[in-house]
Amino acid sequence: MSDNALHDSFFALHHGLPRQGPGSDATTRRLLALSGSLPERPRVLDLGCGPGRSALLLAAEAGAEVTAVDLHEPFLAELRRSAADRGLDGSIHTLRADMGALPFPDGSFDLVWAESSVFVLGFDRALAEWRRLLAPGGTLVLTECVWTTEEPGPAARAFWEEHYALRSVAELSAAAVAGGYHVLGTVLQPEGDWAEYYGPLAAHADAADTTAPGMAEAVAGARAEIAMRREHGSDYGYAGFVLRPADPRWRTRPETAEEASVVRPLVAAAFGSEAEAELVDALRRDPDAWLPGLSYVAEAPDGSIAAHALITRCLVAGAPAAALAPVAVAPAYQRTGAGKAVVRAVLDAARLRGESLVLVLGHPDYYPKFGFVRASEYGIKPGFEVPDEAMMALVLDDSVPVPPGTIAYPAAFGV
């Protein structure tokens, strides 16, 4: 049997499937929401688009102009027909191309999208090569297969070692941060996303003509994959990552032990009083509140400290959570992006440290840019009166249940 026969049988088995990997419209919408605000008509690049389920949704619901790329021309033809049927043919443009050798100029897209396709290049290579395609403020969204347990069983490990090296959500998030991205959000996809892919695939396998050259092998491969998921699916899953390149103007990092004396006057100057600076000092002295490595600074081009952000321990109904406060920007660097840079950096650090929930009491027009929503949506409330829209929460790990209840701040906050 030739390699061409197996290749042709594989694609024949997969033609007509709504998806070529685990996913759902609900997950696409959730990833889109995590991407934040977009231009009125965002330019979207959908890589490894397959038959284009995501491309169609992005064009219809985000008003996007979508360039859909795949190497398999029949998938692109199917997408063109679907787009025409839905009146979206003016919004979706297809291109047969290799996602590892893309012909687009730098900064061409507001959103680069890759559901169930990044494995073709590998996560790290994709981060490095696709970054140039993003316009300033652009976002990269991709989904990847991940380990969901610290100790995968031998059967699952052997299967994936043969096919593709898996990492955990935490490991891939760390790789993204090391690669110069901020993690805007991660989504562990629900079991239903697998059913949307494997259900139709199993039906195709049952109906396939296994006497055709290569088809018996293609069907056997599909059934083995489905059986692995059925029997060992608790070991692995699919996860979505929403990433944005860090602002190159600001170097962000944990403060050094010697910089407390520099941070203090910066905080006082930013707030126009000593009160917030004294709060930071008091938090430093509280071992139950202080979280090592979560006092972050942003450096100005001249090496001076332009901004500071602090995350400390708090509790919600007795369960550990994290509090973002204060965030201070030196007067000379306010409204320059330094504050955004240091907030995103300290949130990344909290995510990589294993924090699952961050709370902030702050301006309701500012913090939603980082993904914060009203804490009351999770049944979380402060122990004092504040406007509901000012008390906000950000879930960093959606696999950890969010505890409802009253927030207990460290004593230094005086509340």
Buried (B, 14 or more C-beta within 10 A) or exposed (E): EEEEBBEBBBBBBBEEBBBBBBBBBEBBBBBBEBBBEBBEEBBBBBBBBBBBBBBBBBBBEBEBBBBBBBEBEBBBEBBBEBBEEEEBBEBBBBBEBEBEEBEBEEEBBBBBBBBBBBBBBBBBEBBEBBBEBBBEEBBBBBBBBBBBEEEBBEEBBEBBEEEEEBBBBBBBBBBBBEBEBBBBBBBBBBEEBBBBBBEBBBEBBEEBEEEBEBBBBBBEBBBEBBEBBEEBEEBBBBBBBBBBBBBEBBBBEBBEEEBEEBBBEBBBBBBEEEEBBBBBBBBBEEEEBBBEEBBBBBBBEEEEBBBBBBBBBBBBEEBEBBBBBBBBBBEEBEEBBBBBBBBBBBBBBBBBBEBBBBBBBBEBEBBBEBBBBBBBEBEBBBEEEEEEBBBBBBBBBBEEEBBBBBBBBBEBBEE
